[in-house]
Amino acid sequence: MVNSTAQAGVILPRLDAPVRRLNGRDFDFAREVAVMAVINRTPDSFYDRGATFALDRAVAAARQAIDDGADWVDIGGAKFAPGPAIPVAEEINRVVPVVAALQGSGVVISVDTFDPDVARASILAGAHVINDTTGVHDPRMAEVVADSDATLVITHSLARPRMPYPAPRYGDVVAEVAEFLQARVQRALDHGMPADRLVIDPGHDLNKNTLHSLELTRRLGEITTLGLPTLVAVSNKDFIGETLDRDRDRRVDGTLAAAVFCVLQGARIVRMHNVAAAVDAVRMTEAILGWRAPAYLRHNQA
């Protein structure tokens, strides 16, 4: 009998440990997709331009994301893009109060940082995930996260933190991203991280141009079959804006299309700004795949 998902052209990733327990909840990434909301406590974030920089606004935005159905909330205090370094104490002061405010909310709390000291403070405050967009460039990150119960997201990027990387070139972007991720996963393992607390992210737009990000999306199945759950951060990014000729506030539809395509290629965590729309798109995709029952049945019922 032909598997219905295979018949539909869906890639089911070969996950070595598909069930992950985070904040008391089991996520079965063999047949479940988590929506990660984005909360930036930075004055210069590319999407909200500082709208959630104030602590009360960041906490309110996180609570709204939870109400909208987010499974995870990702809190960032220093953006990836080039710029002056953020002092460690300042970054801690930006993210830790939000982590503390979300305790007891039931959501998985993630902190977007590439600094091991920020990661340690965030975990002590109650963070369940550290999202390192520099792919464990500093091996101490793996050591800090390993010495806890937290999960580590390893992302592909080539630049040193907050440094420019103009005109990136790849022979085969997907193959090179896969090779990088495998090497950085091994680095994390060598520094004590257990494999069942690792997640990978191909890093759409991070030191990549639009053609690179489109190729990564098209061939994402080559990443999702590496054995670890794959996170994709496609939300409102420049590859969507350049593809569709849309400013940053008109990229939601393109974002949802890219996210759903990634799910069909095996992505199991989608990092999104527009949470309510993303939750509907993901839950509908799960239902079409037969992984989720409808909320109710009334249409043409006897």
URHU-V997612 format. One record per residue. RES is the residue in three letters. OMEGA is omega in whole degrees, 0 to 359 (999 if undefined). NEAR is the number of other ideal C-beta (glycine too) atoms within 8 Angstrom. Layout:
RES:OMEGA:NEAR
RES:OMEGA:NEAR
This chain:
MET:182:2
VAL:177:5
ASN:185:7
SER:179:7
THR:177:9
ALA:179:9
GLN:181:7
ALA:180:8
GLY:182:5
VAL:178:8
ILE:175:10
LEU:185:9
PRO:175:13
ARG:184:6
LEU:181:10
ASP:178:8
ALA:187:7
PRO:183:9
VAL:179:9
ARG:178:12
ARG:183:7
LEU:179:11
ASN:176:8
GLY:181:5
ARG:176:8
ASP:173:6
PHE:177:12
ASP:186:8
PHE:170:15
ALA:184:8
ARG:182:7
GLU:179:10
VAL:178:12
ALA:175:12
VAL:179:15
MET:178:15
ALA:181:15
VAL:176:11
ILE:183:14
ASN:173:13
ARG:178:13
THR:180:12
PRO:188:5
ASP:179:8
SER:189:13
PHE:186:7
TYR:185:10
ASP:175:8
ARG:175:7
GLY:183:9
ALA:180:7
THR:180:12
PHE:178:11
ALA:185:6
LEU:182:8
ASP:179:6
ARG:178:10
ALA:180:15
VAL:179:12
ALA:179:8
ALA:178:11
ALA:180:17
ARG:176:10
GLN:177:9
ALA:178:12
ILE:178:13
ASP:180:6
ASP:174:10
GLY:179:10
ALA:175:13
ASP:180:9
TRP:172:15
VAL:183:15
ASP:185:14
ILE:181:17
GLY:178:15
GLY:177:16
ALA:184:11
LYS:183:10
PHE:189:7
ALA:181:6
PRO:179:6
GLY:180:6
PRO:180:4
ALA:175:5
ILE:178:9
PRO:183:6
VAL:181:9
ALA:179:6
GLU:179:9
GLU:177:14
ILE:180:13
ASN:178:9
ARG:189:12
VAL:187:16
VAL:178:11
PRO:177:10
VAL:176:15
VAL:181:15
ALA:182:9
ALA:183:8
LEU:178:14
GLN:180:7
GLY:182:4
SER:181:8
GLY:182:7
VAL:172:12
VAL:184:12
ILE:180:14
SER:174:15
VAL:181:17
ASP:181:9
THR:174:15
PHE:181:10
ASP:182:12
PRO:180:10
ASP:175:8
VAL:178:14
ALA:181:16
ARG:180:9
ALA:181:10
SER:179:15
ILE:178:13
LEU:179:6
ALA:177:9
GLY:178:10
ALA:181:14
HIS:184:11
VAL:169:16
ILE:184:17
ASN:185:13
ASP:183:15
THR:176:12
THR:170:13
GLY:179:13
VAL:176:14
HIS:176:9
ASP:182:9
PRO:178:9
ARG:179:8
MET:178:16
ALA:180:15
GLU:180:11
VAL:183:13
VAL:179:15
ALA:182:11
ASP:181:6
SER:174:7
ASP:188:4
ALA:175:11
THR:180:12
LEU:174:16
VAL:180:14
ILE:185:14
THR:175:16
HIS:167:12
SER:186:11
LEU:185:6
ALA:168:10
ARG:184:6
PRO:177:9
ARG:180:11
MET:180:7
PRO:176:5
TYR:189:7
PRO:174:4
ALA:179:4
PRO:180:10
ARG:177:4
TYR:171:8
GLY:175:5
ASP:190:6
VAL:183:10
VAL:180:11
ALA:182:9
GLU:176:10
VAL:179:13
ALA:180:11
GLU:178:8
PHE:183:10
LEU:179:15
GLN:180:9
ALA:181:8
ARG:172:12
VAL:178:14
GLN:176:8
ARG:179:11
ALA:178:14
LEU:181:10
ASP:180:8
HIS:168:12
GLY:181:9
MET:173:12
PRO:183:8
ALA:183:11
ASP:171:7
ARG:178:11
LEU:174:14
VAL:179:13
ILE:181:15
ASP:182:14
PRO:173:13
GLY:175:14
HIS:177:13
ASP:180:8
LEU:185:10
ASN:178:8
LYS:174:13
ASN:185:8
THR:180:9
LEU:177:6
HIS:182:11
SER:176:14
LEU:179:10
GLU:177:10
LEU:180:15
THR:182:13
ARG:184:6
ARG:184:10
LEU:178:17
GLY:177:10
GLU:176:9
ILE:186:16
THR:178:13
THR:181:10
LEU:174:11
GLY:179:8
LEU:176:11
PRO:183:12
THR:173:17
LEU:173:16
VAL:179:14
ALA:183:10
VAL:194:15
SER:173:14
ASN:186:11
LYS:186:13
ASP:180:7
PHE:175:14
ILE:178:14
GLY:180:14
GLU:180:8
THR:187:9
LEU:186:8
ASP:182:5
ARG:173:9
ASP:188:6
ARG:181:9
ASP:179:4
ARG:185:6
ARG:186:14
VAL:182:9
ASP:178:6
GLY:177:12
THR:181:17
LEU:178:11
ALA:180:8
ALA:181:11
ALA:180:17
VAL:179:11
PHE:178:10
CYS:177:14
VAL:179:13
LEU:176:11
GLN:174:12
GLY:177:15
ALA:183:14
ARG:172:14
ILE:179:15
VAL:182:17
ARG:193:11
MET:173:14
HIS:186:10
ASN:195:10
VAL:185:14
ALA:179:8
ALA:180:10
ALA:180:15
VAL:179:12
ASP:181:8
ALA:181:11
VAL:181:14
ARG:177:10
MET:178:8
THR:177:12
GLU:181:12
ALA:178:11
ILE:180:6
LEU:179:10
GLY:182:6
TRP:185:7
ARG:177:6
ALA:174:4
PRO:178:6
ALA:176:3
TYR:178:4
LEU:177:5
ARG:187:4
HIS:179:4
ASN:173:2
GLN:181:5
ALA:999:1
